Amino acid sequence: MSLRKQTPSDFLKQIIGRPVVVKLNSGVDYRGVLACLDGYMNIALEQTEEYVNGQLKNKYGDAFIRGNNGNSYSFCCCTLANCVLIF
């Protein structure tokens, strides 16, 4: 059996339209539906909720997270049953 190697870019394209959690170095989490992202890791989310220390702080219809601001991100692709760490 042969496994096809997948780049992070390929994987991220596959999860557009799915619920994700974007974790910033600051400890703030943004949970929403991944609308799009680009090569600079600018991220657009829909139905976004902002969590600080695990507590819901704000709800946004749409949110844009700049990718070139020096933060690194962790993505979780979530389903109702589980959450899988992407990177």
N, C-alpha and C positions, 0 to 999 in steps of 0.2 A: 504494500500500500504506500502511496506517495502523498506526502502532505505538501500543500502549496504554501509557501511562506507569504505572509501578508504584511505589508507595511502599515505603520500607524495611520497614515493618511487613508489607505484603503479601508481600514477598520472604521475610522471615524466617519467616512462617507456612508458606511452601512448603517450607522446608528442615527443618522439624521431622521428626525421625526419621533425619536424614542425618548422616554424620560431619562434624565441624567442628573448627577450631582457634581457640581464644580466646586472643588475645595481650594480656597486661596491660602497662601502662607499665613495670612493674618488670622486664620481660624474661622473666617466667614464662609458659609456654604451657600451656594445658590442652587436651588432645585427647580428644574423645569424641563420643558421639551426642547431638545436641541433643534434649532431652526437652521442654522448654518454656521460655518466657520471657514477661515481662510488660512493661507500659509503663514501668517503672522500670529496665528492662534487667537485672532479676534473671534469672539464667540457671541452668537445671538441665541437667546433663549426666549421661549414663549411660556405663558402661565407660570411665571417665575415667583418663587418664594425665597426670601432671605432669612437665613438662620445664623444666629450668633450664640455661641456656647450651647448649641442644641435647641435654643428657643426661637420660635418664629417671631421675626421682628417686622417684616414688611412683605406685602404681596404686590407684584408688578405684573402688568399684562405682558409686556415685552421688556427684555433687558439686554444690554450690550456690555460685554466685558472685554476691555482692551487687552490684547495679547502682548503688546510690546512695553508693558509697564514694569517689567522686571520680576513679576511674580511667576512662580511656577505653579502649575495646576495638577491636581489629581482628578481624574474623571471616574465616576462610577456609573455604569449602565445598569439601570434598575428595572426589575419586573416586580410584580406583586409578590412573588414567592421569595426572591433573593436579590442581592446586590453583588455585582461582580466588578472588582477593581480593574480598570483598564490600564492606567498608568499614572 
